[in-house]
């Protein structure tokens, strides 16, 4: 099992220098990854400074040499695929092939889409997500792309350099369980990053629900079986790594392959550097 640290892209972590500090501390303490939120607007946290996640990850890449880096997660329908392909490929090169790409619809939908005059109907966003993911995979190959789809059109475009990782960086898909559609989408890619209706951000999920989700995704794995598949779960664990075993151990046994350490979204420490650093420096859970 691998262990990552999860931080928002606002508050103290809007400053790339603080994100670099977090990344270096995580690498030194033995964590395996750092993941940053990708929000342009979240009215619940309005009034706080926000940073661009790709700039924040650039700072993290320059401060580290080992840990994996990415967003959790990027709302693909909010981006132009060609722009997003360039950003991810640049991070993959800068980090020496350490980028992980996690994707979904994002949210809150009203904040991230309607506030800027963009469509926010989930069906349309899901279509744009699937079509955008297909395009990203083709762009990252460095091969010529022609595409005439429902939402995007590309005419004889080759984006180079290709990503360091081939055929592409790992693609993880997020969504709320027990909604089935996002997990069927995840089964077509390289990992599932579920949130749970019964355990929101920062709260460890119920083991029984995790077993159900893992079984469901495995039943729908029809392509890419030769590639590793990750089940990424998260929450807050105690400062003492050995005590954290009581939280993470049963989830590992249920099929989780990554534990993503998060602060409670409703708590006071979500976007503050000192408490996050304390948890990082205590080290990842011991299984």
Number of C-alpha atoms within 10 A of each C-alpha: 16 16 23 24 24 23 25 25 26 27 19 21 26 20 18 21 15 17 27 21 17 24 30 21 19 26 22 16 14 18 25 21 25 28 27 24 20 23 22 17 19 17 12 10 12 11 10 13 13 21 20 17 25 20 16 22 25 21 19 28 28 13 19 19 14 18 22 23 27 28 26 27 23 24 22 23 26 19 14 11 21 16 10 18 22 19 14 21 25 20 24 26 17 16 23 16 20 21 29 23 21 23 25 24 24 22 18 15 19 17 17 21 21 13 12 10 9 13 15 21 12 11 9 12 21 19 15 22 23 16 19 23 20 13 21 21 17 21 26 25 20 16 15 14 16 14 15 9 12 9 12 13 12 14 10 10 14 17 18 14 15 22 26 21 18 12 13 21 21 19 20 27 27 24 22 17 20 17 13 14 13 21 26 18 23 27 24 20 22 23 24 29 25 24 22 19 12 13 15 16 17 22 19 22 22 13 18 11 15 24 15 13 22 17 13 15 22 14 11 14 17 10 11 12 13 6 10 10 22 22 24 23 27 28 22 19 23 14 16 14 16 14 14 17 18 15 19 26 15 16 23 19 12 19 19 23 18 21 26 26 27 24 25 16 15 11 9 10 13 21 22 17 17 12 14 19 15 12 21 23 18 15 20 27 23 15 15
